C-alpha cells in the first residue's frame, strides 16, 4: 500500500511539474513574440506604420484607460456577446431536445439544418441587421445566427449518443421520456454542453465583431473598423489584443466550470 501511495505521489508531482513547464513555455513564447516585434519595429525591419509596435499599442491603451473610453467599448461588446451566447446556446439546446424527443421532427428538419449550417452567416449579417434593426438588437441577432445551428447539431448528436442500454433499463423501470431526459440524457451530457458553450464563446464574438463592423458606433469591433478606416494600426491592434484577452478570460471561466463538473462526475 505504501509503495502504491508513493508512486501516486510521484505521478502527481510529475504532472504538476509538467503543467508548470507548459505555463512557463507559454509565457516565454508570448514575451519573446512581443520583444521581437518591438525590436523589428524599432530597427525598421518591419514597417511600424503597417504592423505598429507593442510600445505604441501600450501607450494608446493607457490613453483610452485614462479617458475612460475603453471601458465603454468593452462593456458594449461584452454585453452583446453575453446576450448572443446565452440566447443562442439556450434556444439551440431547447431545439436539440425537441429533435431528440421526436424522431419524426428530426427527420423533417434534418435537410434544413444541413443547409442552414452550410450558409455563410457572416455574409448574411447585413440582411439580419436590416430585419432585426440596427443597434444592439441587430448585432445580437447576428451573434445568435452564427452559434445557433452549431449548438443544435452538436447538442442533438450528443443526446443521440447516450447509451441505449441505459435508456432501455430506465424504460423497464417504467420511466417516461421526460424522466429519461432529466435523469439520464441531460446529466450525462453536462460536460458536453459546457464544451458547446466554450465553442459558442468564439462564435458569439465573431457575430458581435461582424455586427459592430457594419452598424455600431461603439464596441471593440467599432474600434478595429475605425482604426482601419483612418489607417491607425495602433488602434486596430489594440482592439485585437483586448478582444483576445476578454475571449480568453471568458473561455477560462467556462473551463473552470467544466473542471468542477468533471470532479463531481468522477466522485
Secondary structure, DSSP 8 states (H G I E B T S, - for coil): -HHHHHHHHHHHHHHHHHHHHHHHHHHHHHHHHHHHHHHHHHTTSS-HHHH--HHHHHHHHHHHHHHTHHHHHHHHHHHHHHHHHHHHHHHHHHHHHHHHH-HHHHHHHHHHHHHHHHS-TTTTHHHHHHHH-SSHHHHHHHHHHHHHHHHHHHHHHHHHTS-HHHHHHHHHTT--HHHHIIIIIHHHTHHHHHHHHHHHHHHHHHHHHHHHHHT-SSSHHHHHHHHHHTT-HHHHHHHHHHHHHHHHHHHHHHHHHHHHHHHHHH-
